[in-house]
Amino acid sequence: MPYEDEEEELTLVDVFNILWRRKFMIIFITFIFAVASLTYALISPVIYRAECKILPPSGNSGGIAGFSTQLGGLADFIGLSGRATTGQVLIGILQGDSVVDAIIEKFNLMEELSIDIRLRARAAVVANLQAGEDTRSGIISVAYLNKDPQKASDIANAFVNELQKKLQELSMADAIQKRNFFENQLAQAQQELNDAEDVMINYQRDSGIIAFESQAQSLLSSIESLRNQIAAKNVQISSMQSYARPDNPRLRVAKSELDAMNKELHRLEEEQMRSDKSRRRSRTQSVDLSLSTGQIPELGIEYQRYVRQLRFATAKYELMLRQYENARLSEANDLSTISVIDYATPPDYKYLPRRARICIIGTAAGGALGVFLAFLFEHIKAVKKERRRKHYEQDYDYDDD
């Protein structure tokens, strides 16, 4: 008679029975792990942790307004994004190869760690270094782990000192780069200003224009005044002719004055015409310093163009001069000073190993492994039993046939 397939569900009673049947194996494995974890906790060397707290440079009118912004391209150079905070920038520099190599050389850590490869020594030192930033206060903690409490504090303080040196080096390099740039720009602006001044002087010498507005106004006002005087004199003569005889002395004096005015006006107009012809023939060879009314529009535009070039060169020179002075001040000032809140002192308590935690975790891991093996063995036993049952069913069906 064949067995019917029935789905068996594992109940709490079944679980308890399995654990009870395998209790010695579970206890044995748990005991082995407990002894091993206790042994590891006892033989593990004592590690001390020395911590130093620093305050990064704060933004102010005379200092650094955001150190990552002040560094500019240097922040990208060390692998930090433009959105990195000041603390993240400092931690990135602190974990850099140059700072770590200086610590390795100063304390001979390659020999202490028994490592011959520089890359592995850097990784080991960085692994023992603990640096973090408090997002609320902005305070950065720099801690180092070592078997010797005095050495742990010395290395933690040395990291801070090397960080200070590196910040000064980066800040100085950036300031020198800016100063050199603005120094070159200032020399170029100085040359452009000198060229604009020479062009303006030559133009004034050739054209005779020293102050265009005042000269043009003086020329126009003198000719206009002379013409007004001639018109007034004509009115006066016409009025006198209505009642005076032709040989009247006053009338003859008035006519002679009118003739003199006309001659003066004619002379001015002829000088303007000669000046126009002379300038049209050769502007550079002209020595006539008189200003012609016919040239006022052309010369006015040309004069304003030279004045605009001179003003632009002057403004550029003044701007570059201010930037150069600011760069010199930035180079002279120490803008990368960090404030040490608490120096690291030799700790009087161990940081590692945490023996109670190691024993608890080891014992729990042994118990979990024992329970897992108990269920695994029961599963294997059930599989073998199922195979024997199927084999028995096949033999029973063969006998019936």
Buried (B, 14 or more C-beta within 10 A) or exposed (E): EEEEEEEEEEEEEEBEEBBEEBEEBBEEBBBBBBBBBBEBBEEEEEBBBBBBBBBBBEEEEEBBEEBBEBBEEBBEEBEBEEEBBBBBBBBBBBBBEEBBBBBBEEBEBBEBBEBEEEEEBBEBBBEBBBBEBEEEEEBBBBBBBBEBBEBBBBBBBBBBBBBBBBBBEBBBEBBEBBBEBBBEBBEEBBEBBEEBBEBBEEBBBBBBBEEBEEBBEEBEEEBEEBEEBBEEBBEBBEEBBEEBEEEEEEBEEBBEBBEEBBEBBEEBEEBBEEBBEBBEEEEEEBEBBBBBBEBBEEBBEBBEEBBEBBEEBBEBBEBBBEBBEEBBEBBEEEBBBBEBEEBBBEBEEBBBBEBEEBBEEBBBBBBBBBBEBBBEBBEEEEEEEEEEEEEEEEEEEEEEE
